[in-house]
Amino acid sequence: MRLATWNVNSAKQRLPRLLSWLDERQPDVVCLQETKLSDDALLELLGDELARRDYAIAAHGEPAWNGVAILSRAGLEDVAVGLPGAPGFPHPEARAVSATCAGIRVTSVYVPNGREPGSEHYRYKLAWLASLRDTVAGGPPAAIVCGDMNIAPTDDDVFDPQAYVGHTHVTPPERAALAELEKLGLHDVVRDRWPDDRVFTYWDYRAGMFHQDLGMRIDLVLASAVVAERVKAAWVDRQARKGRGPSDHAPVIVDLDKAPDGDIGPVVPPPSAPAKGRGAAKLPQSR
């Protein structure tokens, strides 16, 4: 089974790219984030195209903001939207959807950004992550939690730790909350497979960050042990971030049991520009 997760940053804006990517990569299960459409609007936009490709869809969306979905041609059972007891801001947001696909409990998440350390947005992010942990803890042994975590797990997951000082995504409380989730027995399958490689999934649109490969790894696939041991390939589809009108995120692809494209590396294709040394660049918002 091929599973992928992708923050598309608007399903409507990314529609042609999403459909061509589905045809090219042939994933069996796709977790989407930032669909930015109500459930009815998403079905109107994608329903016929997905049906032609044999995908069922489980969606939890809202107009203009947030929104998550699971597309599956490997079964889609026991769909659940949201997280029980999750905090709102001030009302519950469309940030999680779960379903059982081919015997695996799959959860697609779009974790709150946090905006600024210490802010009410930041406290909301930590509380939401605690609810996610509680929900996953009560789930079955075969599980995958994936999506835009809005957390870089370690300093190796950003182009330069110094550039992120004072910003969210890298603070100790955020990383501790992610670690608590992993303590449930979840494996970061990309990092487990490529422990020493430079791997990013997000590059800011501004200042040529993608072309300079100045990014972050914040889109994760976390798998329980019984699923992680089935992983044959895990990689970032950087090709989907190229060209005109891309999302600012690239898909993460994980192959279970067999790898149709082989174990082809952590990032496909590799960046063409040499990586800059630490201290050579700043975040666009810091300039």
N, C-alpha and C positions, 0 to 999 in steps of 0.2 A: 504494500500500500504506500502510495506517495501522499504525504501530507504537507501542506504549505500554510504559511501565515503571511499576511500582507496588509499593512496600513495603506489603503489606496488614496486617502486624503480626498474623498468625494467619489463615490461610485459613479455618479453622473458624469463628472469630468473625466474620469478614467475609463469610461465604458469601452471605447474601441480597443484600448490597450489591454484591458482586463480580458475581453473575449479572445483576442488574438493570443494572449499569454496562456489562457486555458487550453487553447487548441495546440499550442506549441509544447507546453510542459506536461499536459495531461495529468494533473493532480487528481487524486481520488477524493481528497477532503481538503477544503480551503477555508481557513479562518480569515475573515476580513475585519478590518477596523476602520473607523472614521468614514462610514458609509454616508453619513450626513443626510439620510432620507428616512421618512416614516416607513413603517412596514409596508403599507399599501403602495407607496410610491416606489419602493425598491422592487416589489413584485411586478409592478407595471413596467418598470424599466428593464428588469432582468428575467422575469418569469419565463417568457417564451424562449428566449435565447438559452437559458439554463435547461429548460425541458428538452430542447433539441439536443443538448449535450448530456442528457440523462442525469442531471444534477437535481436533487431535492434541496430545498433551502429552509433554514431556520433563521429568522431575523429578529433583532431587537433594536429598533431605531427611533429616531426623533428628527424632525425637520431641522436642517441646517447645521446640526451639531452632533458630535459623538456617533453612535451607531455601530453595531457589531452584527456579524452574520456567520453562519456556517453553511457552506455548500458541500454536498456530499453525494457521491454515486456509490458509496459503500454502506448504505443504510443511514437512517436518521431517526432515532427513536428517543423517547423520553425527553423531549425538548423542555428546557427550563430557561426562563429569561430572568436576568438580574441575579442578585445575590441576596439570600434571606438575611434580613437585618442590616443590610448595607446602609451607610449614611447617605443622605442626599445633600445637594448643595444649591438651594435648600431642599429640593425635591429629588427623588431618585433619578439618576441619569441612565441612559442606555449604554452600559459599559461592559456587559457580560451576557453571554448566551452559551448554553451547554447542551450537548446531545450525545447519544451513544452511536458510534460509527464503527461497524465491524468489530464490536465487542470492546471498544475503547471509549471511555468517557472523555470527550473532547470539550474543552472550555476555551472560547475565544474571548479575550479581554482587551479592553482599552483602558489602561490605568490612568487616573487623573494626572495632569502634568505637574501640579504643585506650584508652578509659577515662581515663587520666591521663598527661600528657606524662612521658616518661622511664620509665614502668612497663614490666613485662614484656609487658603487653597492647599497649602502644604499640610496642614493638620488634617484636612479632609482626605488628602492622598494617603496618609499613613493609616487613618481609620478605615478607609476603603480596602487597603491591602490587608489589614487585620481581618476584615470580613471575608475576603477572598481566601485567606488561609483557613479560616474556620469552615468555610464551605467545602474546600478541597479535602480537608481532614476527614470529613464525614463521607467521602466518596469511595468508589470501588478501587481495588488494587491496580487495575489497568487504566491509566489515566494520562492525559496530556493537557497541560495548561499552556496556552501560547498566545502571542499577540504583542502589542506595543506596551511594554512594561514601563516605559518612560523612566527607566533606571539603567545605568551602565553598571554591571556587577562589580567591576574592579577598574583600577586605573589603566589596565591594559586594554580596556574597551572604549577608550577615548583617544583622540589623536594626540592630546597633550593635557595631562592633568592640571597643569598650571593655568591653562586657558579657562578651566571650569571652576576655579576657586570662587566661592561666593554664589554659585549657581545651583539650581536643583539638578536632579538626576544622578548626582555623585556624592551626596552627603551621607555621613555615617548612618543616620536614622533610616534613610531610604534603603540603603544597602542592607542594613540589618533586617528590615521588613522583608526584603526579597530573600535573604538568607533563611528567615523563619519559614517561608514558603518552601524552600528547597529542603529544609530539615524534615519535611513530611516524607522524604524519600524521592524527591524529584531531581532529575539529572538535567543539567544544561547541556543538551546533546551536541550542540555545535562546539562549545568550548571543551567538552570532554573529548571530542574527536580531534580538535585542532587546538591543543593547549597553548601553543607558543606562537600562533600566527596572528597577524594583523587582520582583524575581521570587523567590518562596520556594516550597519544596516540602514543608517540614517545620515543624510548630509543636508545641511541647510541649503535652501535655494540660492541664498545670497553669496556674493563675494567669491564665486567660483569654487565653493567648498568641495563639490563633488569631483570636479576635474583635478583638484589637488589632493583628493582622497583625505580630506580633513573631516572625519565623521565620528560617529558613535555607534556602539552596538547596544541597542535598546529594544530590539525586536527578538524575542526569545522563544524557544520551544523547550519546555520543561516536561520531561517524561518520567513516569514511575519506573522502577527497576525492571519490571516484567516487560515494559514497552521499550525502554532504553536498550536492553540487551538484543533487541531485534533490529536496531539501527544499522544499516549498511552504508548509508551516505547521508551527510548533512552539510548544506552549503547555502550561501547567499547568492541569489540570482541577480547579480549586479547589472546584467544586461537589461533588466526591466526598469532600471533607473536611468538608462541612457535615452538619448533622442529628445524629441519634442513632446512637451506636455506630460512629463512623468510625475508620479508621486515623489515626495521627498524621502520616501522609504523604499527599500528593495525587499522583495519576498525572501523568506527563509524556507528552504525546501528540505524535507527529511524523508528518506526512503526506508521503509521497513521490509525486512525479509529478503528483498532483492533490490538492486540499484540499476535501473534501466540505462542510465548514462555512465555507470561506473562510479567509483569513488574519486570524483574528479577534482577535489580540492575545496578549500573553504570559501572561496569567492570566485564566481565565474561570470565574465572573464576577470582576470586579475587587473588591478588598476594599471593604467599605462604610464601615469606620471609618478616620478619618484616621490616617496614620502618625505615631507619636510621634517627637519629636526625639531625637538621640543623648544618652545619659546619663539619659534619663527612665525607663528600666526596667532591671531586672536579670534574669538567668536565675533560674528558680525555685529551683534547687539552691544559689544564692548568697545567698538571702534569709535 
